[in-house]
Amino acid sequence: MNEELKVIISASIDKFKNSVNEANQTVKGFGKDANNTMDKLNKTIANVGKTIIAAFSVREIVNFSKECFAAYNNQLQQETKLAEVMRSRIGATDAEIASVRALASEQQKLGVVGDEVALAGAQQIATFARNTDTINTLLPAMENLAVQQHGVNVSAGDMTNIANLMGKALQGQVGALSRVGISFTEAQEKVLKYGTEQERAATLAQVITDNVGNMNEVLAQTPEGRIQQVKNTLGDLQETLGSALAPVITDIASAVSRFFAEHEPQIQNFSQNVLPQVQEATEKVFNSIKKALDFVKEHKTLM
């Protein structure tokens, strides 16, 4: 890898030097053969244009790859948090954890809340629960309340806050929901305070439905909601692509890290001695092109 880097650096420096020489010759040639020099300048500009387009394309590819990798990491982080909390809090099995992930995916198809956002709420409500059924019972209701409170652009933070409100209600602290406009009957309040966890979860889900309906699904039928569903679908695609990129990026990062660790003196020398020369060469190229363009502007009537 060290030899390859040397070759790349050497080739880049040679290319800069050649560009400087060509640009300087182009400027000098204007006085001798304007038409021939103009052709050269046109070719030079065309080549620069191709280079810019290529660089722009590469930049877009790199940016998209970064977005995919970030989407995958976000999904992985939410799944990891959910699994850890469920195992620690309720001793959940892999199958039980998978059931929550599957429900989040199904809910995404029905409404506007992305599955990674839903998982953020699921792992938070899991800190209040004692079994997986409670999480699965409350997740759709949590999404309905989150959408009612925040619209189609529900964030992971929004879902976490809603989960905290509902978690307190699950523990009998009904005042938390009252403060956000959720009302319930005396019978429902009694169940929330004294019922079993299964009874409290079912009652709490019903209370939310009684107050905000199936808001998640309803807003998904609006124009803005359909757009959000498309975004969620594209997000899933990015997560899939990011998953495929992850091993490659990890290998590259490890290789780069090893390279920098093994060749720190050479890299330091490169940054101190070679880069200034490259910068100087670059400035000469652009200065030469600027002179050429200025000459064209001043003498275009003679062309």
C-alpha positions as CSV (number, residue, x, y, z in Angstrom):
1,M,0.0,0.0,0.0
2,N,2.9,2.3,0.7
3,E,4.3,1.9,-2.8
4,E,0.9,2.5,-4.3
5,L,0.6,5.8,-2.4
6,K,4.0,6.8,-3.6
7,V,3.1,6.2,-7.2
8,I,-0.2,8.1,-6.9
9,I,1.6,11.1,-5.2
10,S,4.4,11.1,-7.8
11,A,1.9,10.9,-10.7
12,S,-0.2,13.8,-9.2
13,I,2.9,16.0,-8.9
14,D,4.0,15.3,-12.4
15,K,0.6,16.0,-13.7
16,F,0.5,19.4,-11.9
17,K,3.9,20.3,-13.3
18,N,2.9,19.3,-16.9
19,S,-0.3,21.4,-16.5
20,V,1.7,24.4,-15.4
21,N,4.1,24.1,-18.3
22,E,1.3,23.6,-20.8
23,A,-0.6,26.6,-19.4
24,N,2.4,28.8,-19.6
25,Q,3.2,27.8,-23.2
26,T,-0.5,28.5,-24.0
27,V,-0.2,32.1,-22.8
28,K,3.1,32.6,-24.6
29,G,1.7,31.3,-27.8
30,F,-1.1,33.8,-28.1
31,G,1.3,36.4,-29.6
32,K,2.6,34.0,-32.3
33,D,-0.5,32.0,-33.5
34,A,-3.7,33.2,-32.0
35,N,-6.0,30.7,-33.8
36,N,-3.9,27.7,-33.0
37,T,-3.6,28.8,-29.4
38,M,-7.3,29.4,-29.2
39,D,-7.9,25.8,-30.2
40,K,-5.5,24.6,-27.5
41,L,-7.3,26.8,-25.0
42,N,-10.7,25.4,-26.0
43,K,-9.4,21.9,-25.5
44,T,-7.9,22.8,-22.2
45,I,-11.2,24.3,-21.0
46,A,-13.1,21.2,-22.3
47,N,-10.8,18.9,-20.4
48,V,-11.2,21.0,-17.3
49,G,-15.0,20.8,-17.7
50,K,-14.8,17.0,-18.0
51,T,-12.7,16.9,-14.8
52,I,-15.1,19.0,-12.9
53,I,-18.1,16.9,-14.0
54,A,-16.2,13.7,-13.1
55,A,-15.3,15.2,-9.7
56,F,-18.9,16.3,-9.1
57,S,-20.2,12.8,-9.9
58,V,-17.7,11.2,-7.6
59,R,-18.6,13.7,-4.9
60,E,-22.3,12.8,-5.2
61,I,-21.6,9.1,-5.1
62,V,-19.5,9.6,-2.0
63,N,-22.2,11.7,-0.3
64,F,-24.9,9.2,-1.2
65,S,-22.7,6.4,0.2
66,K,-22.2,8.3,3.4
67,E,-26.0,8.8,3.7
68,C,-26.6,5.1,3.2
69,F,-24.0,4.2,5.8
70,A,-25.4,6.7,8.3
71,A,-29.0,5.3,7.7
72,Y,-27.7,1.7,8.3
73,N,-25.8,2.8,11.4
74,N,-28.9,4.5,12.8
75,Q,-31.1,1.5,12.2
76,L,-28.5,-0.8,13.7
77,Q,-28.2,1.5,16.7
78,Q,-31.9,1.5,17.4
79,E,-32.1,-2.3,17.0
80,T,-29.1,-2.8,19.3
81,K,-30.7,-0.5,22.0
82,L,-34.0,-2.3,21.8
83,A,-32.3,-5.7,22.1
84,E,-30.2,-4.7,25.0
85,V,-33.0,-3.1,27.0
86,M,-35.4,-6.0,26.3
87,R,-32.9,-8.6,27.4
88,S,-31.9,-6.6,30.5
89,R,-35.3,-5.5,31.5
90,I,-37.6,-8.5,30.7
91,G,-35.2,-11.2,29.8
92,A,-36.5,-11.3,26.2
93,T,-35.6,-14.0,23.7
94,D,-34.3,-13.3,20.2
95,A,-37.8,-14.3,18.9
96,E,-39.5,-11.7,21.2
97,I,-37.1,-9.0,20.1
98,A,-37.6,-9.9,16.5
99,S,-41.4,-9.6,17.0
100,V,-41.1,-6.0,18.0
101,R,-38.8,-5.2,15.0
102,A,-41.4,-6.9,12.7
103,L,-44.2,-4.9,14.2
104,A,-42.3,-1.7,13.7
105,S,-41.8,-2.6,10.0
106,E,-45.5,-3.5,9.5
107,Q,-46.5,-0.2,11.1
108,Q,-44.3,1.7,8.8
109,K,-46.2,0.3,5.8
110,L,-49.5,1.4,7.3
111,G,-48.5,4.9,8.5
112,V,-45.9,7.6,8.4
113,V,-43.5,6.6,11.2
114,G,-40.3,5.0,10.1
115,D,-39.4,1.7,11.7
116,E,-36.1,3.1,13.1
117,V,-38.1,5.9,14.7
118,A,-40.7,3.4,16.1
119,L,-37.8,1.3,17.6
120,A,-36.6,4.3,19.5
121,G,-40.0,4.5,21.2
122,A,-40.1,0.8,21.6
123,Q,-36.8,0.6,23.5
124,Q,-37.9,3.4,25.7
125,I,-41.3,1.9,26.6
126,A,-39.4,-1.4,27.3
127,T,-37.8,0.3,30.3
128,F,-41.3,0.5,31.9
129,A,-42.5,-2.9,30.8
130,R,-42.1,-6.4,32.2
131,N,-43.1,-8.4,29.1
132,T,-42.9,-8.2,25.3
133,D,-46.7,-8.2,24.8
134,T,-46.9,-4.9,26.6
135,I,-44.5,-3.3,24.1
136,N,-46.3,-4.8,21.1
137,T,-49.7,-3.7,22.5
138,L,-48.6,-0.1,23.1
139,L,-46.4,0.6,20.0
140,P,-49.3,1.3,17.6
141,A,-50.9,3.6,20.1
142,M,-47.6,5.4,20.8
143,E,-47.3,6.1,17.0
144,N,-50.8,7.4,16.9
145,L,-50.2,9.8,19.7
146,A,-46.8,10.9,18.3
147,V,-48.3,11.7,14.9
148,Q,-51.2,13.6,16.6
149,Q,-48.7,15.6,18.5
150,H,-46.0,16.1,15.9
151,G,-47.5,15.4,12.4
152,V,-45.9,13.3,9.7
153,N,-42.3,14.2,10.6
154,V,-42.1,12.3,13.9
155,S,-38.5,12.0,15.1
156,A,-36.8,9.4,17.4
157,G,-36.7,12.0,20.1
158,D,-40.5,12.6,19.7
159,M,-41.2,8.9,20.0
160,T,-39.0,8.7,23.1
161,N,-40.9,11.5,24.8
162,I,-44.2,9.9,24.0
163,A,-42.9,6.6,25.3
164,N,-42.0,8.3,28.6
165,L,-45.5,9.8,28.9
166,M,-47.1,6.4,28.3
167,G,-44.7,4.6,30.5
168,K,-45.6,6.8,33.4
169,A,-49.3,6.2,32.7
170,L,-48.6,2.4,32.6
171,Q,-47.2,2.8,36.1
172,G,-50.4,4.5,37.2
173,Q,-49.3,8.1,36.9
174,V,-52.2,9.2,34.7
175,G,-51.6,12.9,35.2
176,A,-48.7,12.8,32.6
177,L,-51.2,12.0,29.8
178,S,-53.8,14.5,31.1
179,R,-51.3,17.3,30.6
180,V,-51.2,16.6,26.8
181,G,-55.0,16.6,26.5
182,I,-55.6,12.8,26.9
183,S,-58.8,12.1,28.9
184,F,-60.1,8.8,30.3
185,T,-63.0,7.5,32.4
186,E,-62.9,6.7,36.1
187,A,-63.0,3.0,35.2
188,Q,-60.0,3.3,32.9
189,E,-58.1,5.3,35.5
190,K,-58.8,2.6,38.0
191,V,-57.4,-0.1,35.7
192,L,-54.3,2.0,35.0
193,K,-53.6,2.3,38.7
194,Y,-54.5,-1.2,40.0
195,G,-54.7,-3.6,37.0
196,T,-52.2,-6.2,35.9
197,E,-49.6,-5.0,33.4
198,Q,-51.5,-6.8,30.6
199,E,-54.8,-5.0,31.6
200,R,-53.0,-1.6,32.0
201,A,-51.4,-1.9,28.6
202,A,-54.7,-2.8,26.8
203,T,-56.5,0.0,28.6
204,L,-53.8,2.5,27.9
205,A,-53.8,1.6,24.2
206,Q,-57.6,2.0,24.1
207,V,-57.4,5.3,25.9
208,I,-55.1,6.7,23.2
209,T,-57.3,5.3,20.4
210,D,-60.4,6.9,22.1
211,N,-58.7,10.3,22.1
212,V,-56.7,10.4,18.8
213,G,-58.1,7.6,16.7
214,N,-55.8,5.8,14.2
215,M,-54.0,9.1,13.4
216,N,-50.9,7.3,12.0
217,E,-52.8,5.6,9.3
218,V,-55.2,8.5,8.6
219,L,-52.3,11.0,8.0
220,A,-50.6,8.5,5.7
221,Q,-53.5,9.0,3.3
222,T,-52.8,12.7,2.9
223,P,-50.5,14.1,0.2
224,E,-47.8,14.9,2.8
225,G,-48.3,11.5,4.4
226,R,-47.7,9.7,1.1
227,I,-44.5,11.7,0.6
228,Q,-43.4,10.6,4.0
229,Q,-44.1,7.0,3.2
230,V,-41.9,7.3,0.1
231,K,-39.2,8.8,2.2
232,N,-39.4,5.9,4.6
233,T,-39.2,3.4,1.8
234,L,-36.1,5.2,0.3
235,G,-34.7,5.2,3.8
236,D,-35.1,1.4,3.9
237,L,-33.2,1.2,0.6
238,Q,-30.4,3.3,2.0
239,E,-30.2,1.1,5.0
240,T,-29.9,-2.0,2.8
241,L,-27.2,-0.4,0.7
242,G,-25.4,0.8,3.8
243,S,-25.4,-2.7,5.2
244,A,-23.7,-3.9,2.1
245,L,-21.2,-1.0,2.3
246,A,-20.4,-1.5,6.0
247,P,-17.9,-4.3,5.6
248,V,-16.1,-2.4,2.8
249,I,-16.0,0.9,4.8
250,T,-14.8,-0.9,7.9
251,D,-12.0,-2.6,6.0
252,I,-11.0,0.7,4.4
253,A,-11.0,2.5,7.8
254,S,-8.9,-0.3,9.4
255,A,-6.4,-0.2,6.5
256,V,-6.1,3.6,6.6
257,S,-5.7,3.5,10.3
258,R,-2.9,0.9,10.1
259,F,-1.3,2.8,7.2
260,F,-1.2,6.1,9.1
261,A,0.1,4.3,12.2
262,E,2.9,2.5,10.3
263,H,3.9,5.5,8.1
264,E,3.5,8.5,10.3
265,P,7.0,9.9,9.6
266,Q,6.6,9.7,5.8
267,I,3.1,11.2,6.0
268,Q,4.3,14.1,8.1
269,N,7.1,14.7,5.6
270,F,4.6,14.6,2.8
271,S,2.3,17.2,4.5
272,Q,5.2,19.5,5.3
273,N,7.2,19.3,2.0
274,V,5.2,17.9,-0.8
275,L,1.7,19.5,-0.3
276,P,3.1,23.0,-0.4
277,Q,4.6,22.2,-3.8
278,V,1.3,20.8,-5.0
279,Q,-0.5,24.0,-3.8
280,E,2.0,26.2,-5.5
281,A,1.7,24.3,-8.8
282,T,-2.1,24.5,-8.5
283,E,-2.0,28.2,-8.1
284,K,0.3,28.6,-11.1
285,V,-2.1,26.6,-13.3
286,F,-5.1,28.8,-12.3
287,N,-3.1,32.0,-12.7
288,S,-2.0,30.9,-16.2
289,I,-5.5,30.1,-17.2
290,K,-6.7,33.4,-15.9
291,K,-4.0,35.2,-17.9
292,A,-5.0,33.3,-21.0
293,L,-8.7,34.3,-20.5
294,D,-7.8,37.9,-19.8
295,F,-5.7,37.9,-23.0
296,V,-8.6,36.6,-25.0
297,K,-10.9,39.3,-23.6
298,E,-8.4,42.0,-24.5
299,H,-7.7,40.7,-28.1
300,K,-10.9,39.0,-29.1
301,T,-11.4,41.6,-31.9
302,L,-8.2,40.3,-33.5
303,M,-9.2,36.6,-33.5
